[in-house]
Amino acid sequence: MDLSTLLTAARTRCGVTVTSKKRALECLSEQLMADTDADPDTTRSIFEGLIVRERLGSTGLGRGVALPHTRSPDIEQPRAALLRLAEPIDFDAADRRPVDLLFALLVPEHSNDEHLRILSRLAEMFRDEALCAGLRACQSDQDLYDSVCGWRSGAPDG
């Protein structure tokens, strides 16, 4: 999976300050549309989709990582946003540890298999302790973007 097809430097932020899960999801919804001319209603709809998904169960993977995701009829291709928080927040993760790495995925409404395939690869990626440690050490948006896009797994398509 080539992350540069999902994520752009414009949708990557390092050292973000938020104080709650709700504010983090709001920030992610804004970042998901940061490099588009989307109207505020689209961004609000994405935020609401992320909230609805979190009500089904936390997307906190554990070890300080969360993968919030939702669908949208307003996009043609999957897109992502990445935040590294300045301070970890409670995200209701299964391991009860606070989250400081949030990778949000937005997929077209009709995308089913692709959505699951991407989430599976992202979960694999964020299980990589060396990657997560490297992301936490990043000092700029560009470093964060370069670090995550430079990740390669041992899998043939990674």
N, C-alpha and C positions, 0 to 999 in steps of 0.2 A: 504494500500500500504506500503510495507516494503522498505524504501529507501535504505537499505543496499544491495538490489539486483540491484540497479541502480548506486549508488554512493560508491566510496571507499575513504579512507582517503588520498590516493595518488592523488586523483582528487579534493581535497578540499584545498583551499588556503585562508588564513586570512591576511588582511592588504596589499593586492596587490595594487601597484601603476601603474595606467594607466592614460593617459590624454585624451583619445578619445574613442568613441564608437567602431571605427574600431580596435583600439589596444585591447580593451576589448574582442572583438569577436575573434581576433587572439589568445589572451591568452587562451580563453575558448577552442578554437579548439585544442590547444596544450595540455591543461589539459584533454580534453576528451580522448586523446590517451596516456596520461602520463604513464600508467602502461601496455603498450603494446609494441610490437616491430614494430609498424606501420612505414611505410616509410614516408618521407617528402611529397610525392605526396598525400597520404591519408589525412594527416593533412591539406594540402593546399586545398584539395577538400572539407573537412569539413568546413574550413573557408569560402570558396566560397559559400557553401550551406547556411551558417549562414547569409552571406551578402545578398544573393538573397532573403532569407526569410525576412530580415529586410526591403528590398526595397518594399515588398508587404504591409508593415505596421509595425510599431514599436511593438516589443514584450515587451515593457515597460508596466507593469501592472498598475503602479502608486504606490504611497507611498514608492518610492525608490527601487522598485523591478522590475527585468526584467527576462523573461523566454525565452531566445533565443533557437530555436530548428531547426533541420533539419534531413534529412534522409541520409543514406549511404549504398551503396551496400557492403561495406567492413566489416560490423559487423553482428553478428548473433543474439545478444541480445541487448536490449536498455541499454544505459549507460548515466551517467550524470556527470557534473562537477559543483562545487560551488565555487564562488569567493565572498569574502567580500572585497570591495575596501577600501583603506586607506582614500581616498577622493571621494565623489560622482562625477559622470560625467553626462553630458547631454546625454540622450538616446532617445530623442524624445517621451517620455512617454505622454500618454493622459493628465495627470494632470500637465504636464510641470515641474515636480519636478525631480531633478537629481537622478540618480540610484547609489546605493552602494551595493546592493545584486543582484548577477546574478547567476541564476541556469540554466545551459544549458542542453538540452536534445538531445541526438542523438539516433535515432531509425533505425532499418533495413529498407531498401528501400521498402519492401513489407508490412510493418507494417502500417495499417490504423486505425482500431478501437482501437488497443492498444495505439497508439500514442495519439489519442484524449482523451482516458480514463486517461492516465498518465498526460497529460497537464491539464485536468480538476481537478485532485486531487492536482497537484502542485499549481494551481491557488487558490484552497481552502486553502491549507496549508499556502501560502504566504499572504493570507488575515488575518491570525492570527497575530494580532498586538503584542501579548506577545511573540510569536515565533520570529518575526522580531526584536523586541527590544533585545531579548536574543542573537540572532545571531550578532547583532551590538555590543554587549558587549563582545563578545568572543575575547580572546587575543592570541589564537594559532590555528593552522590548526586542531589539534586534538579536541580542545574544539568546534570548529565550526562544525566539522564532527559529534561529539557526540550529540551536540545540535539539529542539523537538523534531525539526525536519531532517536532521542528520541521523536520526535513530534508524537502525537496521536490526531486524531480528535474525535469528538463524533460519527462519522459514524461507522457502524458495521465493515467495512473492514479497518478502519484507525488506 
